[in-house]
Amino acid sequence: MKKLNISISTLLVLFSAATLADINIVDTKNGSWVTVSKNGVAEENALVTTPKLYQLNQAFNTDDNGRVFIPLSLNSSRSIQYKAVTSNGEEFLRIAYHGVSKR
């Protein structure tokens, strides 16, 4: 049983390491910076959208550094889903919380 657990955990690590894609989101006052990378390398020209945020019906392309700014005008704090599609057609999703500071 112990050997089975070790081999299953090894397989899980190998499969999860096969595509180390990452969408990093940094919240700012007027929007968010989204960085898309795969295996530590920036994904240039990845298409980034916010599919469930209907008032922002736009798509944004990442620059050479895999980074793009998405303007957000939120009246209340909420979670936003980001979807990135690479030039190879691979899709990655990330949900991030965005707070609104009222001054």
TATA-V148270 format. One record per pair of residues at least 12 apart in sequence whose ideal C-beta (glycine too) atoms are under 10 Angstrom apart, sorted by the first residue. I is the first residue (numbers start at 1). GAP is how many residues later the second one is. Records with the same first field share a line. If there is no record, write none. Layout:
I: GAP + GAP
This chain:
17: 22
18: 21
19: 19 + 20 + 71 + 73
20: 17 + 18 + 19 + 20 + 21
21: 15 + 16 + 17 + 18 + 22 + 25 + 63 + 65 + 69 + 70 + 71 + 73
22: 13 + 14 + 15 + 16 + 17 + 18 + 21 + 44 + 62 + 70 + 72
23: 12 + 13 + 14 + 20 + 23 + 25 + 43 + 59 + 60 + 61 + 69 + 70 + 71 + 72 + 73
24: 12 + 13 + 42 + 43 + 70 + 72
25: 23 + 45 + 55 + 57 + 69 + 70 + 71 + 72 + 73
26: 41 + 43 + 70
27: 45 + 53 + 69 + 70 + 71 + 72
28: 41 + 42 + 43 + 44 + 70
29: 43 + 71 + 72
30: 39 + 40 + 41 + 42 + 43 + 44
31: 25 + 37 + 38 + 39 + 40 + 41 + 42 + 43 + 67
32: 16 + 18 + 36 + 37 + 38 + 39 + 40 + 48 + 50 + 64 + 66
33: 34 + 35 + 36 + 37
34: 12 + 14 + 16 + 26 + 28 + 32 + 33 + 34 + 35 + 36 + 48 + 50 + 60 + 62
35: 13 + 27 + 28 + 30 + 31 + 32 + 33 + 49
36: 12 + 26 + 29 + 30 + 31 + 32 + 46 + 48 + 49 + 50 + 56 + 58
37: 25 + 28 + 29 + 30 + 47 + 55
38: 28 + 46 + 48 + 50 + 52 + 54
41: 25
42: 20 + 21 + 22 + 23 + 24 + 25
43: 19 + 22 + 23 + 24 + 41 + 42 + 43 + 44 + 45 + 47 + 49
44: 17 + 18 + 19 + 20 + 21 + 22 + 23 + 42 + 43
45: 16 + 17 + 18 + 19 + 21 + 40 + 41 + 42
46: 14 + 15 + 16 + 17 + 20 + 21 + 22 + 38 + 39 + 40 + 41 + 42 + 44 + 46
47: 12 + 13 + 14 + 15 + 21 + 36 + 37 + 38 + 39 + 40 + 44
48: 12 + 13 + 14 + 18 + 19 + 20 + 21 + 22 + 34 + 35 + 36 + 37 + 44 + 46
49: 21 + 32 + 33 + 34 + 35 + 36
50: 20 + 22 + 30 + 31 + 32 + 33
51: 29 + 30 + 31 + 32 + 42
52: 26 + 27 + 28 + 29 + 30 + 31 + 43
53: 17 + 19 + 21 + 25 + 27 + 28 + 29 + 45
55: 17 + 18 + 19
56: 14 + 15 + 16 + 17 + 18 + 24
58: 12 + 13
59: 24 + 26
60: 24
61: 26
62: 22 + 24 + 25
66: 18 + 20
68: 16
70: 12
72: 26 + 28
73: 27
74: 24 + 25 + 26
75: 25 + 27
76: 22 + 23 + 24 + 26
77: 20 + 21 + 22 + 23 + 24 + 25
78: 18 + 19 + 20 + 21 + 22
79: 16 + 17 + 18 + 19
80: 14 + 15 + 16 + 17 + 18
81: 12 + 13 + 14 + 15
82: 12 + 13 + 14
